[in-house]
Amino acid sequence: MHPKPVVSKAQYTEAEAAQQLGIPVEDLRTLIRRHIVVEESDATNAPMTTFQPSDLLVLRLLAKSQIPAAV
């Protein structure tokens, strides 16, 4: 049985983005709050967020930078 090919979409929901990144939704939210949202009030007042493939690329890089290096 062959693995399913990754299908690129135009937009991803928050849950789909987290799944594509291989992280829990809460970790995705933390990444966004830590690196993208300027003010906390922006995060609480933000409408439902969708992500484009380019957003996932940036978030993937940020997520990898959060993993501590092996000693």
N, C-alpha and C positions, 0 to 999 in steps of 0.2 A: 504494500500500500504506500503510495507517495504522499508526502506532506502537502497540505493545502497551500496553494500559492498565495502570497500576500497580495491582496487586492487594494489598490490605491483608490481612495475616495476623494471627492472634492472637499468634504467637510466631515469632521468627526465630533461626536458628542463627548462630553467629559468622560464618561465611562469607556467609550471606545478608544479615546486618546490614552487613558490610563492602561487599557489592555494592550494597545500597540506598544507602549513603552515598557510593559511588563512590571508595572508598579501599581500599588493600590490607589484608588481615587484620592484618598486623604493625602498621600505622598505627592500626588500631582498638584493638589491644592496648595500644599506647603511650598512646593517649588515655585508656583505662580506668586504666592504671597511674598516669598523671600527674594525672588529675582525679577519679577515683572511688575507687580502692582506697586505703585509709588506710595500710596496712602492706604491705610487699613480701611478707611471709609469707602474707598473705591471697590474693595473686595466685597464688602457687604452690600453695596448698592449696585453691583454689576448685574446685568441681565444674564440670562442663560447663555453660557459661553459655548461656542463651537470653535473647533480648531482646524486649520488647514494643514496639508502635509508639510509645508515649510515650518509651521509652528511646532509640529512634532519633532522635526529635525533639531531645532533649537532646544526644545525641552529634553530630548534624548541626550544632547551634549551636557546640559545642566544636570540631569539625573546622574550621568556617569561621573561628573565632577564631584558628586556628593558621596560616592563610594570610597571609603578609606583605602589607601594603597596597602597591599600586603607587605608585612615587614619581613 
